[in-house]
Amino acid sequence: MGDLRLGKISDEKLVDLVRRKDKNLYRELVKRYQDRLLRYANYLLNRFEEAEDVVQNALVKAYINLNSFDIKRKFSSWIYRIVHNEAVNLIKKKRREVSLDKNEFLLDSLTDDTNIELDFEKKELKKLTQKSLDKLPVKYREPMALFFLEDKSYKEISDILRLPMGTVSIRLSRGKLALKKIIEAKGGQIG
């Protein structure tokens, strides 16, 4: 199959083809996800070399376990989950867990109103999030990176992190509050 035709095939169909016909088609899945997974792992670990190792290990594990993937589900959630697990295992191994501040309060959810001002604010928040993410506890860093930087839905975050949607909502809310405190401490500056 040519690259042009492969680009039109869903991830799930491509997984089916890899399993049934041509193992070499897995390269297309790697091509589709490697950069995004690397970016996500780097958000979690804040060390590019470690992120590269995590993604490499995750892609190998995904290939080895491709037969266990349910093609009725989203491949993206499955592969992000594997990267997530690899990153968390590395974090635990290095004992870099950050304790939680249990006195934080919930923030209101973001509104769905779309306008130029909100789009601008979201872009600015994305920049601030990228600059400040490593200061958040891992528990909040994970859903914040997936939501703000990877544009994942609550449902996708729930699938990736294997958390109930309510927990995802709470962690995003608390993460936003913690991020706000970090940004305010910086005087609202990005750099």
DAVENFEN-V469745 format. One record per helix or strand of 2 or more residues. SS is the DSSP state (2 for helix, 1 for strand). FROM is the first residue (numbers start at 1). LEN is the number of residues. Records with the same first field share a line. If there is no record, write none. Layout:
SS = FROM-LEN  FROM-LEN
This chain:
2 = 3-4  11-10  23-23  48-17  66-3  75-20  116-20  138-12  154-8  165-21
